[in-house]
Each structure stands twice: as C-alpha cells, then as structure tokens.
Amino acid sequence: MAITYNDLFLDIRRELKQGGVIDTTLEARELTCFGVNKTREELTRDGRLYAPPELERRVRELTARHLAGEPVAYLIGEWEFYGLPLDISKEVLIPRPDTEVLVDQALPYVQSLGNCRVLDLCAGSGCIGLALASQAPQAHVVLGEFSDGALRICRQNTRRNALTGRVIPMTVNALERPDRALGEFHCIVSNPPYIPHGDIPGLDHSVKDYEPHLALDGGEDGLDFYRAISEKWKAALAPGGRLYFEVGIGQADAVLRIMRAQGFGDIQVVKDHNDIPRVVFGTLCGEVYSE
C-alpha cells in the first residue's frame, strides 16, 4: 500500500522511538531524506506525495541497520557539526555535541587573536578546526592527523566548506615531537583518543563495532595523548598561547595536573551540557618555552 513521504517519516520516527533511540526526530529525518534522495526542504515540500515503493524499502532497510547498531552518520556518509555539513566515513569518529563545547571555549580566544595560526591535533573529520576557521575569518588552521583515511575526509570537508584557502590538512603524529618546519601556533585544540585500552570491549556496540579504534584508544589509563601533547607540543606553541583539550568522563583533574606539570597556567575546566567536566584549557607560560 502506498505511503506518503510524511507518513513514512512518522513511521520511522515511531520505530526508532520503540527501539530506544533518544533523538528520534533528527535521526528519522536524516534516514528518510537520505533514503529518498531529498533535502530537508524537499521532504517538507513533498510531504503529501506518495513515496515510490523502492525508496520506502530503502528507508526501512537503513532504519533496520541503524536499529541493529550502525550509526546514522555512517549509513548516510555525512553529519552536521557547528552548523557545517561534513563528510563522514568509518575512518573517523562521528562528531558529537559534547565537542561543540570545545569549539565554544576556543572560539572567542581565536577570534580575539585576529590573524593567527591554529592547530587541530588528532583532527579526525576536521570538525573542530573547520568550525573555528568558519567562525574566525582571519585564522589559518592546520588539521593534524595520523590516519590516511581520516586525512582524506579532512581534505573533503575542507573543500566542501570552501575553506581551502585557510585550512591545510597534514600528516602529523601527535605522540611525537613536532617537526620545526610546522612553525609556531597561537592555539592548539585537540580531542584526542581518551578511552582506556581495557574499557574498549565494554563500550556500546554502536561505538565499539563501528567507530575506528585508533581514534578511541588512549592507552592503559586513557591519558597517553594528553601527556604527549602537553609535553612535546608546547614547543610548537607561542609563549602565552593556549592549549585546549576535550576530556573523557572523570579525566579533567588528571589532565589539569598533566598540564600544570608542563608549565601551563591559568588552567580552567568547563562542563558540557550534561554537567560533565568536558574541556580543560590553559596558557603556556613564557619561561617554559625558553628552557
């Protein structure tokens, strides 16, 4: 029996709700739009028209895969972050709302600098660096990433958001000392891998079975990248420059101590929308840089 686009969307939303999905409206809309090849505006406009049976079938198959654990962003190959449309593949983590808190904190600082250089370390999809570049038109951003697959997505997203003039994706290993040729940055932002190695098998299977482990594994205690970046990458930070981290649940105090031991001052901890300490940032004191 034929079904309208609008009824199909409502059907999918109901199915997702029964399956325990929280953000049913967003996910139902994304799955329906992708499955029937329509933008959000076109879906609204054509809501009363009947969906061809093969497209309805496609939407229902996508929904079944999602309910079996496959994330929507991987099914449709894109996701939105800080108002930017981003290509997403299984080579990168799906950008999450928590990470927008990191952008919210770093953005006023980057905007206040005017013409400046920003490094997004462990860039993944490039979401943080691209969001900063899009909102701070004088900033020049390097997306530093070790995975070739993730770098490919960084390049696609830089082009997609017309930021090629000011954003450069580069192969960088965050665990090693920076090459001097990279030059100096006024601000480093990073959402590094921070899941303790032993915790990965216990993660929700939509994360454990689909998202790249390289982007999750933070070593024995989850803090390997915080230690390496705070110690080794301060050499690439201008005196008085700032380092911003996203941190996992329960890690803020440990990251604050790591940063303090490496000569960062005025360290602040900021909570996310769920009242969880999510961002730790500090300023590099000049005397440390000149050691």
N, C-alpha and C positions, 0 to 999 in steps of 0.2 A: 504494500500500500504506500502511495506517495506521501512524502512528508515535507513540510516547508523548511526552509533554512532556519527560521526562528525556532520551530518546534524541535528540529534536530539539535540545535544549540541547547535548548532547555532540557532535552533528553539526556544529553551528555553531561550537563551540569548535575542533573539528578543522580546519574550513575556514579559520578565522581564523589558526590556527597555520601552516597551509600558506601562507597569504597574507602571513606575516611579521609578524603582529601580536604585540606583546610581552605585553600584559595580557589574554590570551585569556579567562580565566575571567570577569573583570569585564565585559568588552565583550560576550561571548556571553550572559551573564545579562541585561544591560541590554537588548540587542536582542530576546532571547526574551521577556522579561517585557513589554516594550512591544508586541511583535508579537501576543502572545496575550492582552493586556489583563489581566495578573495581577501581583500584587505578588510580591516575592521569596518571602515566606512561602507564598503560594498556589501558586507554581510548585513549591516543595519539597513541599508537601502533596499536590498533584495530579500529581506526577511520573510515576506509573504509569498515569495515564489517557491516553486517546488524544486527540491534538490534532486538531480539525476541519481538513480539507484546506485550506480557505481561509485559516485562520490560519497554518498551516505555510507556505503560499505567501507570505504577507505577511512572515513572519520571513525567509524565504530572499531575498525581494526587497530587504529592508532590509540584509541581510548583503552582497548583491551591490553595493549602492550604497556601503556602507562600504568594501568591498574596492577599489572604484573611486576611493576617496579622500575620500568625505564623512564627516566626523567623527560619531561615535556621538551626542554631545551635541546636535548639530543635527538628527539624524534623530529623536531621541526627545523633543527640546524641553526637556530638563532635565539637571542634573548635580548631583553632591554635592560640597560643599566644606566642610571643617572640621566635618563631621557635619550640615551644613544642606542640605536639599533646595532647589535653586534652579531657577527657570525660566531657560531659555537660548534665545536667538534668534540669527539671523545678524547682528544689530545689535551683539552683544557678543562679546568673546573668551571662549573656554571656560576656566573656572578650572583652573589646573594645580597639581599637588602642590608644585612649587617655591614657589608663592606662599603656601603654608601656613607656610613658614619665616618670612615677613614677619609673619604673624599671631603665630607663636610668640614672635618677638622683641618685638613691640609690646605683647602682651597683659599680661605681668607689670607693665609700666610703667603701662598704662591702669588695671589693677586696683588698683595702689597709690595712684592718684590719688583713688579714690572718685568723688565727684560731679564730673564733668569733661566737657569738650566735645572731641570728636574729629572731624577732617575726613578723609574718604577722597576724595582728589583723583584724577580720571580713574577714577571708580568702576566703570565698565563694568556688570557684572551686580550690583554692590554687594557682592560676595563678601567683601572684606576688612572693610569697615565693619560688615557684618551679623555676621560671625564675631566681631568684637570686642564688638559690642553684646550678642550672645547669651551671651558669657562674662564680661562686665563689667556687671552689672545696674545700676550707678549711672551709667554713661556715657551721654551724649547724643551721637548721631552724625549728621553731615551727609554725605550721599553727593553729592559734587560731580561733575557730568558735563555735557559739552557737547552730546552727541548726543541728540536727542529719542527716538530708538528705544531707546537704552540707558537713558534715564531711565524710560521706560515699564517696562522689565524691572526696574529698581531698585524702582519702586513695587510691582510684582507680588511681588517677592521679600521686600520689607518686610512686606507683608500676609501672604504665605504663611508667614512665620516669626513672625507675631504680634509684630512689633517696632514697629508703627506709633506707639506712644506715645513712643518714644525715638529713632527714626530718621527723618530728613527728607531725601528726595531733592530736590536743587536744581540748576537750570541754572547752571553755572559754567564759565568758560573758564580753564583752568589756565595759559595763556600770558599772560594779562593780570593786571594788579594787582587784588587783591580789593576788592570793594565794602565800605566801612566797616560797612555795615549787617549784614554777615555776623558781625561781632563777633570775639571772640578765642577761640582754640583752645589747649588744653594739649598737643595732639598732632596732627600731620598725618602721614598714611600715604599712600603713592602707589605704584602700579605703572603708571607712565606708558608711552606708546608709546616704544620704545627701539631699534627696528630702523633702522639707517642706510638712508636712502632708496634708495641704489643696490643694497642687499642684498635688497630685497623680491622682485625677479623670481627670485632664486635659492633662495627658501625652498621647503620641501616643499610640494607642491601641495595637500595637505590643509589647509595654513595659507593659502598664497598665494591659492588659488582660492575659499576658503570663509569665512575669517575677515575681519572688517572692516579695511580698510587704514588707516582713520582711527585705529584702536586700535593699529596696528603702527608707523606711520611716525614716527620720532623726528628727522627732518630729515637734513641732509647727513651728520653724524657720529653720529647717534643720540642726541645729548645735549641737544637743544633744550629738552626739558621739564625736565630736571634743572637747567639754567641758569635758566630762567624761574621755576620753583617756588622754588629756593633764594634767588634774588634778590628776587622780587616778593612771595612769600607769607610771608616771615619777618615781614612787617608784621602778619599775622593770627595770629602765634604768640606766646603769652605768654612773657615772659622766663623762661629756664630750661625752656621747653617743648622737646619733641623732634620731629624730622623723620625719618621712616623711609622709605627707598626700596627697591623691588626694582630690581635692575640686570641688564643682559644680560651674556653671557659677555665677559670682558675689559674691562668698563667700570668696575669697582669703584674702581680708583685714580683715574681721571679724575673720577668723581663725588665721591670723597673730597676731591680738590683744589678742585672747584667749591664744595663746602660749606664748606671751610675758608676760602676767599677771601670767603665771605659772612658770616663771623663765627660759624660753628658750631664747637663744641669737643667734646672727648671723643668723637671720631668712631670708630666701630667697623665692621669688616667681618665679616660672618658667612657661612659657607659653607652650601650646600644639601646634600641627601642624596647628591649625586654629587660632593661635594668642590669645587664651583664657587662662588667668591665671589658671593653672590646678594642679600644685604641690606647696605645701608650706612645707618647712622643716627648722628645727632649731636644735641647740645644747643645751643640758642640762647643765646649769652652775653648777659647783661642790657644791657651797654653799647651793643651794636649796635642793640638795639631803640630806645634813647633818642636815636639820632642825629637 
